[in-house]
């Protein structure tokens, strides 16, 4: 059935903006869009946006849904002096305590957070070493309940020994072959990071990934641990080591890229793949600042993720700018065209993963749309749309009122549809209580 959105301020991050616009949807696609009142479409369901801003759904290029039950977690000991100790004292304790039920519940809570942040597609990196087999299917079910698109992978690592490592590779293979709704799920070969992976692990993961045509989703030089380990054990820097296994390639997601040399940046620009920048997580872990302007100057593609630090990609984008200003002592660093390039790369990644055109308000594009609860208090045009989204998000906390995924409302007037959110959150709270007891 056709749907019509009318009375909307319609815009996207590729230069489209109509002050009083309309969108006609047919099935899961945009059929028509333009300025002025909507045409008469017999039998169509009409959504009057009443002057609110309507944009395509956002994309998160790096998430950790499994971290969703960590909010408020009481830790007996938390006095890390390095990034490695943050992993040991918090994340590696939490992920080992996850069972399949907790994976599912964390997936639901994380997916709801993304929905309520206007994110309709995400790339997740998952770890649950005591419950590996079937964990990606639990996440798939959780995301299906909430109604989002997701590219999933399991984190292969040697930190739990060879059996767990092999089970991690196998989970990636199993999920890549699993039946799923086309356009809603995709997958990568997940790798933790060079410093927890032996040559044997990288070789085995590569064989499996190349057999299936999968790109990699891997943390790259997040903290100093990664280059120190690669230089000490292998005599090369982190990106150079990964390149020995052909991991730097088109379709790979290279997360962070902070402790990288000029030679590594040249290598990244030659090999392809996308670096994903996660500024809030980087600041929280005190791991340094990714050289995003230098990457862009070398032609490296850069996208934006949250790294499990919430799901609000608009605040992440603004933080990318604030961090760039702060680190460079230059308030002109990471201007609008560069920040837009990051957000546009998120859409390019999603288009490639899900095989559907995403991110523009144009005929043929997928009908993933957000009606923001936002009527701008100052003039808005194509050139200021990014500024309205970023500063509206930070000053007024603008949130979605209605979210459509493939033309189907998943959030309607602030209420999650087809899903008992209250019951799901109560079950998640109970799962968190049990999870925390196991840590
Ligand atoms: Zn991460």
Boltz pocket constraint, residues with backbone or C-beta under 6 A from the ligand:
constraints:
  - pocket:
      binder: B
      contacts: [[A, 62], [A, 63], [A, 64], [A, 125], [A, 219], [A, 255], [A, 307], [A, 308]]
      max_distance: 6.0
